[in-house]
Amino acid sequence: MFNIVLDEQSDNDVVEKIQDITFMIDKELVDEYEGFVVLSTEENDGRGLSLKSVLDAGGGCSSCGGGCH
């Protein structure tokens, strides 16, 4: 399970801006899970924003606007 938290950017982060939100994730996690899809509240049974591994999502991107890696 992955959570979205507020944090400062580190040198080992992959940074992706989707609309007005900047996401940062540790490069090792991106390499291990082949990237992530951002799920909205509607896609996540009302539980707010969350991340899903591209491996679990079956590859490709959801409605996140692209750039999942």
N, C-alpha and C positions, 0 to 999 in steps of 0.2 A: 504494500500500500504506500502511496506517495501523497504527501501533503504540500500545499502551497503556503509558504511563510514569507514574511518580510525579512530581508537580509541585505547585507552589503556585498557588492561584487568582489570576487576573488580572482586571482590570476589564472586559476584553473577552471573558470566558468565559461560555458558557452552562453552567449547572449543573443536573444531573439526578441524583437519588438513586434507585437501584434496589435494593430490599431494604436491605442495610446498606452498600452501596458508593456513594460519591459520585463521579460522572464529571464532568469539566470539559473543554470543548472550545472552541476559539476560534470566536467567532460568525461570522467570515468563512468558515470551513470549513463550518459548519452551513448558512449561506446558499448557498454554492457547491454543496454536495453534497446539499442538502435533508434533512440529518439522517443519522443512522447507526444501524445495528443492531449490538448486541453479540452476538458469536458465542461460545458456550461451547466448551470443549475437545472435547466430543462432536460439535458442529456444525462443528468446524474441523480435522478429521482428527488430533486429538490434539496440536495445536500451541498449546494454551492459549487464553486469551481474546484476541479480536481484534475489530476494527471493520470493518464493511462499509458502504459508502455505500448509502443508501436507493435511489439511482438504480440501482446495480448489483444491489440486492436485488429490484427490481421494485416498490418502494413498500411501504407498510405496515410492520408490525413482525413480528419473529420471536418467540422465546420470551423476549425481554428483559424482559417485564413492562409494556411500553408506555412512552410518553413518550420516543420516540426523537428528537424535535425539541427 
